[in-house]
């Protein structure tokens, strides 16, 4: 945050816009108990960029994606949940040349935040009440941290800057790792895959 406050004093330009895209890799994996994951195959959010000398800039994105999943830990206990997932990449970008078509490379860090809510309980009409008295809420929130690299090309069209890119993120600690407990039973959501590749397109003014 300190860097974002002082860099405008030295920046050559400021641009903002929107960025969106789709994943090329699976985001989540189901555990050994089986289940299903419904992933919205898009990410969308605002993007800002500060231009620095020597074709260098610093960028920050806030990308949102939604998940829903259901699975069972046995033949009669299961969970249905939805997850709101935010990803916050902060990166340095270097452009090659000063033409209308500029290839670029980028590197930085990424933070993600996942908040999962749902219902844990019996999947049958008759529950062993002594073990699991009905249904209960399931809720968890967690931050994750990773490193990212990527490359792409930026095209200037009138007042717009259109930049398709392919970023790769290696999550050191993913946001999908905490579970919930009810009546002594622990339910872990699908785990996040550590290697993520996406195709994104940013449009900035």
C-alpha positions, 0 to 999 in steps of 0.5 A, a space after each residue: 500500500 505504501 508503494 501504491 501511495 508514493 509511486 504516483 509521484 514518479 509515474 509517467 501515466 495512470 490507466 484503469 479499466 476492466 480485466 476478465 478471462 477464463 482458466 486453462 487449468 482446474 481450480 479445485 480438486 475433489 477429495 477421496 469421498 467424491 462429489 462435484 464442483 461447478 465453476 463459473 469459467 470466467 474471472 472479472 474485475 477492475 484493473 489499474 496500472 501506473 507507468 514508470 520510467 524505462 517501459 516499466 509499470 506496476 499493476 494491481 487487479 481485483 478479479 472475482 470468480 464464483 464456485 459451488 460444490 457438493 460432496 459426501 463424506 459417507 453414504 448419508 452425510 454431505 455438504 452443499 456450499 458456494 464460494 465467493 473467491 477474490 484474487 488480487 495480483 500485484 505485479 511489475 510489468 516490462 514492455 518491449 519497445 515503444 510501438 503500437 504493439 508492445 509485447 510484455 512480461 510481468 512478475 509479482 505476487 498474488 493474494 486470494 480470499 475465499 469465503 465459503 458458506 453452505 449447509 452440512 447435514 444428512 443426505 437421507 430423510 432419516 438421520 442417525 440423530 445420536 450422531 448428527 442432529 439434523 443440519 447445520 451451517 458451514 462457513 469458512 474464510 481464508 487468505 492465500 498467497 502465491 507468486 505469479 509470472 506472465 507474458 502478453 502483448 498490448 495494443 493501442 487502439 485510439 484511447 484504449 489499451 487492449 492487453 491479452 495475457 497468460 499469467 501463471 500463479 503458483 500458490 504457496 498457501 491456497 485459500 481453499 484449505 479450511 473446513 467446518 465441523 458440526 457435531 464432531 464431524 469435520 467437512 473439508 471443501 475441495 482443495 485448491 490446485 497449486 498451479 493456475 494458468 489463465 487467459 485474461 484480457 485487460 482493457 484500460 483507458 
